[in-house]
Amino acid sequence: MSASVFRTPTVIEKKRLASPGRRRLLIASVLASVTPARGAAARSDRLRLAAAWNDESGHRVGVLERREEAMLPHASIEVPTRAHGLLAEADGSLLVVSRRPGDWMLRWHPARRTLRWVWAEPGRAFNGHVTLSKDATRLFTTETDLDSGQGLLGVWDARTLEKQEEWPTGGIDPHMMLVDGAGVFVANGGVPTQPETGRAKRNLHGMDSSLVRLDTADGSLQGQWRVPDRRLSLRHMARNGSRIGIAMQAEHDTQAERDQAPVLVIFDGRALVIPDAGIPTGLAGYGGDIATWQDGFAVGAPRAQGVACWSAGSGWHPLLPLADACAVTFAHGGLWAGGSGEALGVGPSGKNSLALPTGLRMDNHWVPL
């Protein structure tokens, strides 16, 4: 079961490491891949966000830092394929998980320039997210059994990155997780895909998306909830008080159906409830990242070119315009969204627009440091 970097590589991994592209990337990572910021040392009160992006050099993971009226790379590293979810650890390290094809996980400390790679086991693929157990001793990853297509929750030693066990998630296409006391919520996206075919989706009429809660002691299923519309895929989660907001992506056959589809569902501890007061249309049924916002949630809506915000007290608010908005997070007392060439901050003092470097194309997520 172990997938640690300390074990002997499998035949598949040896092939990966032996390929010129892999070898070049890993050697570059060890020797000189971390690109530090120029100038003085960063101030502790400066806005910093860890993110994954693409630029002219390829796929990268790094730290973006506010300098004057821009968000600029403070440190970055090239990675072999698309990176997706990120987890900021207490010691300053970042855990990054790949997505499509989902064959690697990386622990990287930008300041110490230390790296630890973990390759997915044969027959397994990472689904792009990792989270930490309540006692900080274990990590959980969402994975897919490539033979059966079934969803798995990988359980890892947080210190050594040795895989300890894996538990079924009660569905397929598990994506993001949210630890909840002695349990962990998992969003089963329900979309039948294969990593080798990328975004190609199969048999959508058989979709079965669900929210499940697993016991973190033994992985036993404690509850499972579904929305009535089987073509809505539950993807990303955020907690605000007693509520959990879940961003959804519509997989209906027609564009008209997708345009009318909701992008947010609320779990109140008993059921999944879609906020029905003033549901915005024209979002193309695509909810990207999700973050807390006031007494509700903000959902990145890249196909609508903005951020959709809902509050428990006043319902849906007008769309916050931002080209290709997807990554959203709560940092420095306000909402920060990343789009094409621009970062948008919304807080008590109003809106703040910061320039992103030309050619930097954000992935779905960023997290505060």
C-alpha positions, -999 to 999 in steps of 0.1 A, spaced: 0 0 0 29 24 6 35 51 -19 63 69 0 93 83 -18 114 62 5 104 29 -10 118 13 -42 100 27 -72 76 4 -91 81 -4 -127 56 22 -137 74 48 -116 108 39 -130 94 45 -165 81 78 -154 114 88 -137 134 76 -167 116 96 -193 135 127 -204 107 150 -193 104 136 -158 142 134 -153 146 171 -165 119 183 -142 130 164 -111 167 174 -115 157 210 -121 135 208 -89 164 196 -68 190 220 -81 173 253 -90 136 251 -95 126 274 -66 124 310 -79 126 334 -50 114 370 -52 137 398 -58 143 425 -33 140 427 5 126 399 27 88 397 27 69 413 56 48 391 77 17 413 72 19 411 34 -9 392 16 4 359 4 -15 332 -14 -3 298 -25 -16 288 -59 -12 266 -90 -9 281 -124 3 278 -160 27 303 -177 51 302 -206 73 278 -188 45 252 -182 28 240 -150 38 257 -118 31 259 -81 41 289 -61 34 317 -37 19 349 -49 26 380 -29 11 415 -29 36 442 -39 21 476 -44 -9 472 -67 0 437 -80 2 401 -70 36 387 -81 53 354 -77 74 353 -45 86 317 -51 76 290 -76 85 256 -88 78 237 -121 57 205 -117 53 177 -142 15 180 -149 -15 200 -138 -16 208 -101 -50 214 -84 -56 214 -47 -32 229 -21 -28 225 16 -8 250 37 10 232 66 19 246 100 56 245 93 54 266 61 53 236 37 28 232 10 11 200 0 0 199 -36 -20 173 -54 -22 167 -92 -54 162 -112 -58 146 -146 -38 124 -148 -34 126 -110 -2 106 -106 18 127 -81 16 146 -47 43 170 -36 54 184 -3 74 216 -9 88 242 15 94 274 -4 119 289 21 139 258 28 137 246 -8 130 210 3 109 187 -19 93 153 -13 75 136 -42 49 108 -38 38 89 -69 3 73 -71 3 35 -67 -4 14 -98 -42 12 -103 -48 44 -83 -51 81 -93 -52 112 -71 -83 133 -76 -68 167 -68 -73 173 -31 -57 166 3 -67 176 38 -54 171 74 -70 151 101 -82 169 132 -53 156 153 -28 166 125 -13 131 124 -29 119 92 -36 132 57 -66 123 36 -66 122 -2 -94 115 -27 -85 88 -52 -100 66 -78 -95 28 -83 -87 27 -120 -99 -8 -124 -133 -5 -109 -138 33 -111 -148 34 -74 -139 63 -52 -114 59 -24 -102 80 6 -65 75 10 -51 77 46 -15 88 49 10 94 78 13 132 78 49 131 88 64 104 65 38 105 37 35 67 40 1 54 29 -16 36 58 -49 24 43 -78 34 20 -115 35 25 -144 34 -1 -162 67 -4 -196 52 -13 -195 66 -48 -173 76 -78 -153 106 -87 -146 118 -51 -132 153 -51 -129 176 -21 -130 167 16 -139 187 48 -129 173 82 -157 175 108 -147 164 142 -144 126 142 -157 125 107 -148 137 72 -172 149 46 -164 138 10 -180 152 -21 -185 123 -46 -187 141 -79 -204 111 -95 -191 118 -130 -177 87 -147 -143 96 -162 -109 80 -167 -76 100 -160 -61 89 -193 -90 105 -212 -88 138 -194 -121 157 -193 -140 132 -214 -171 121 -195 -190 89 -201 -225 76 -193 -237 108 -177 -272 93 -175 -258 71 -147 -244 100 -126 -247 95 -89 -232 125 -70 -235 126 -32 -221 140 0 -209 114 25 -196 115 60 -170 88 69 -158 80 104 -121 90 106 -114 61 129 -123 33 105 -138 48 74 -173 35 81 -201 54 63 -220 76 88 -244 93 63 -250 100 26 -271 128 10 -280 136 -25 -297 165 -44 -328 155 -65 -312 165 -98 -288 136 -107 -270 158 -133 -256 181 -106 -221 172 -95 -209 182 -60 -173 194 -61 -158 219 -36 -168 227 0 -164 255 26 -177 258 61 -193 290 76 -206 284 111 -230 255 111 -234 255 74 -214 238 47 -216 253 13 -209 230 -17 -201 243 -52 -218 223 -80 -212 217 -117 -241 209 -140 -237 180 -165 -270 184 -184 -272 177 -221 -282 212 -233 -267 246 -227 -301 259 -218 -304 234 -189 -269 242 -177 -276 280 -177 -306 275 -154 -288 251 -130 -278 262 -95 -241 263 -85 -245 262 -47 -261 238 -23 -261 241 15 -258 213 40 -274 222 73 -265 191 91 -296 173 81 -302 177 44 -288 193 12 -308 225 5 -305 246 -27 -310 283 -19 -340 291 -41 -345 329 -35 -333 348 -65 -311 321 -80 -288 338 -105 -290 325 -141 -264 326 -168 -237 310 -146 -235 282 -171 -241 258 -142 -204 259 -133 -193 265 -98 -155 265 -93 -139 272 -60 -159 282 -29 -151 303 2 -169 318 32 -183 353 26 -202 373 52 -228 348 66 -228 328 34 -206 317 5 -188 330 -26 -185 308 -56 -162 313 -85 -181 313 -118 -155 314 -146 -180 307 -174 -200 337 -162 -169 359 -158 -175 367 -121 -180 356 -85 -215 346 -73 -222 356 -36 -250 343 -14 -257 353 22 -281 336 46 -296 370 55 -301 386 21 -299 358 -5 -280 362 -38 -261 394 -45 -252 409 -79 -224 391 -97 -189 405 -89 -174 409 -124 -140 392 -129 -127 376 -161 -123 338 -157 -129 340 -119 -125 306 -102 -101 307 -73 -117 322 -42 -105 324 -6 -110 344 26 -77 361 36 -67 394 54 -103 401 64 -119 398 30 -127 378 -1 -100 374 -27 -107 360 -61 -83 352 -89 -91 356 -126 -74 365 -159 -48 391 -153 -64 404 -121 -70 396 -85 -101 411 -68 -104 418 -31 -137 426 -14 -137 436 22 -152 460 47 -133 489 31 -146 481 -4 -131 465 -35 -94 463 -44 -80 452 -78 -45 439 -81 -27 430 -113 -16 395 -120 14 389 -143 7 387 -180 5 351 -192 -2 337 -157 -33 314 -160 -46 305 -126 -59 270 -118 -90 265 -97 -77 272 -62 -55 294 -40 -51 293 -2 -38 320 22 -5 317 40 
